[in-house]
Amino acid sequence: MIGKTFRFETGAVSHTGLARDHNEDRFLAEPESGLWLVADGMGGHEGGEFASGAIVDHLSSVGRPTSAPDLQARFVERIARANEQIVHRAEEKGATIGSTVVALLAYEQHFACVWSGDSRIYQIREGQLAQLSRDHTEANELLDRGAITAAEAENWPRKNVITRAIGVGAEVNLDHRYGTLRNRDTFVLCSDGLTAHVGDSEILDIARKNQPQTACEMLLDLTMQRGATDNTTVLVIRAFDKTEVTPVGNMFDMPEEGA
């Protein structure tokens, strides 16, 4: 049985911000492939830009998948290639470089969120916003172990220290979350330059009331008004149901609630 098909409206912005002299963020939006991603590089002008650029370069060749598992396999294989390239460059430079990545994968009515690091993906459905990713940070790991409280995590002095990224080791460590698309589902992908200045309620209000490109520009404007202390990248993707065919279940190879 053929599953539902969706069309997507996409908005995107990326800006250096007001405190940095170059932009280490990169993004990719390939609706025909069912792939959108944000990569936030780290390691300075050469290192960070190289790392996030390598991720986008490799993922831009995903092409048209034949199934949801095929799309996921293509994604993971190319991330592994990017990781290998970044690790090799880091060894040449004698430095640690890398990049976060957060991605939305969509095939028919099925979607997957994939991430490493603290770039985020949110979903807006029926007027409610949910953060689908969970930041890979020192503060969150301590919170998960019960070593600190939620209040302490919010004010942790090393709050922005990330514990996972692409390119920092031989093995790629990704988290995944799966779901089924509904009409007018809206996704927001962003680097931490946005969330450092803009709260969840503001993201919800702007993204659900505006067209994707307008929403991206408004979120960036708000970040700039508040100092834009980091590179800022935002993608807003809205899904529209094109069929009335009944969903056939999750075609990805992990449980829908897996994370």
CORVENTA-V137171 format. One record per residue. N is the residue number from 0. RES is the residue in one small letter. PHI is phi in whole degrees, -180 to 180 (999 if undefined). PSI is psi as a letter, one per 30 degrees, with the letter a starting at -180 (* if undefined). Layout:
# CORVENTA-V137171
n->(N/N)
res->(RES/RES)
phi->(PHI/PHI)
psi->(PSI/PSI)
This chain:
# CORVENTA-V137171
n->(0/1/2/3/4/5/6/7/8/9/10/11/12/13/14/15/16/17/18/19/20/21/22/23/24/25/26/27/28/29/30/31/32/33/34/35/36/37/38/39/40/41/42/43/44/45/46/47/48/49/50/51/52/53/54/55/56/57/58/59/60/61/62/63/64/65/66/67/68/69/70/71/72/73/74/75/76/77/78/79/80/81/82/83/84/85/86/87/88/89/90/91/92/93/94/95/96/97/98/99/100/101/102/103/104/105/106/107/108/109/110/111/112/113/114/115/116/117/118/119/120/121/122/123/124/125/126/127/128/129/130/131/132/133/134/135/136/137/138/139/140/141/142/143/144/145/146/147/148/149/150/151/152/153/154/155/156/157/158/159/160/161/162/163/164/165/166/167/168/169/170/171/172/173/174/175/176/177/178/179/180/181/182/183/184/185/186/187/188/189/190/191/192/193/194/195/196/197/198/199/200/201/202/203/204/205/206/207/208/209/210/211/212/213/214/215/216/217/218/219/220/221/222/223/224/225/226/227/228/229/230/231/232/233/234/235/236/237/238/239/240/241/242/243/244/245/246/247/248/249/250/251/252/253/254/255/256/257/258)
res->(m/i/g/k/t/f/r/f/e/t/g/a/v/s/h/t/g/l/a/r/d/h/n/e/d/r/f/l/a/e/p/e/s/g/l/w/l/v/a/d/g/m/g/g/h/e/g/g/e/f/a/s/g/a/i/v/d/h/l/s/s/v/g/r/p/t/s/a/p/d/l/q/a/r/f/v/e/r/i/a/r/a/n/e/q/i/v/h/r/a/e/e/k/g/a/t/i/g/s/t/v/v/a/l/l/a/y/e/q/h/f/a/c/v/w/s/g/d/s/r/i/y/q/i/r/e/g/q/l/a/q/l/s/r/d/h/t/e/a/n/e/l/l/d/r/g/a/i/t/a/a/e/a/e/n/w/p/r/k/n/v/i/t/r/a/i/g/v/g/a/e/v/n/l/d/h/r/y/g/t/l/r/n/r/d/t/f/v/l/c/s/d/g/l/t/a/h/v/g/d/s/e/i/l/d/i/a/r/k/n/q/p/q/t/a/c/e/m/l/l/d/l/t/m/q/r/g/a/t/d/n/t/t/v/l/v/i/r/a/f/d/k/t/e/v/t/p/v/g/n/m/f/d/m/p/e/e/g/a)
phi->(999/-78/-83/-64/-120/-130/-108/-131/-106/-127/-121/-155/-143/-147/-143/-64/89/-103/-113/-105/-103/-156/-108/-96/-82/-140/-142/-140/-132/-128/-58/-67/-91/76/-141/-138/-153/-127/-126/-116/-76/-140/126/87/-54/-80/-71/-65/-64/-63/-65/-67/-66/-64/-61/-64/-60/-69/-74/-68/-98/-58/73/-97/-74/-102/-164/-64/-61/-65/-62/-63/-64/-62/-62/-63/-63/-75/-63/-63/-64/-62/-58/-62/-66/-68/-59/-62/-64/-62/-65/-63/-84/66/-142/-93/-132/178/-159/-72/-150/-136/-138/-111/-114/-138/-142/50/-93/-104/-135/-134/-106/-131/-155/-148/109/-114/-71/-120/-130/-113/-123/-112/-142/52/78/-117/-107/-132/-82/-82/-89/-127/-58/-88/-130/-58/-62/-67/-65/-65/-64/-62/-84/79/-78/-137/-87/-61/-65/-67/-63/-64/-113/-62/-64/-109/-57/-95/-75/-91/-109/-140/-167/-84/101/-95/-165/-68/-98/-92/-119/-111/-104/-133/-143/-126/-165/-119/-68/-126/-57/70/-55/-124/-119/-120/-109/-156/-83/-72/-62/-76/-72/-68/-124/-121/-83/-60/-65/-73/-59/-60/-61/-74/-72/-85/-98/-131/-63/-52/-67/-62/-61/-59/-67/-68/-65/-66/-58/-65/-62/-64/-62/-101/112/38/-78/-146/-58/-132/-131/-137/-120/-123/-124/-119/-101/-125/-68/-102/-137/-117/-70/-67/-58/-108/103/-80/-92/-72/-94/-133/-59/-60/-92/-64/-146)
psi->(k/k/l/l/l/l/l/k/k/k/l/k/l/k/k/f/a/f/f/l/g/l/j/g/k/l/l/k/j/i/e/f/f/h/k/k/l/k/k/j/l/k/g/a/e/e/e/e/e/e/e/e/e/e/e/e/e/e/f/f/g/e/a/j/l/f/l/e/e/e/e/e/e/e/e/e/e/e/e/e/e/e/e/e/e/e/e/e/e/e/e/e/f/h/l/j/l/a/k/l/k/k/k/k/k/k/k/b/g/k/l/k/k/k/l/j/a/g/k/l/k/l/k/k/k/h/g/k/k/k/j/e/l/k/k/i/l/e/e/e/e/e/e/e/f/g/f/l/l/e/e/e/e/e/g/k/f/h/e/g/j/l/f/k/l/k/f/f/l/e/k/k/j/k/l/k/k/l/a/k/k/l/k/g/k/k/k/j/k/l/l/f/e/e/f/f/f/k/l/e/e/e/e/e/e/e/e/f/f/l/l/e/e/e/e/e/e/e/e/e/e/e/e/e/f/g/f/i/f/l/k/k/k/k/k/k/k/k/k/k/k/f/l/g/k/k/k/g/l/k/f/l/g/l/k/e/g/k/*)
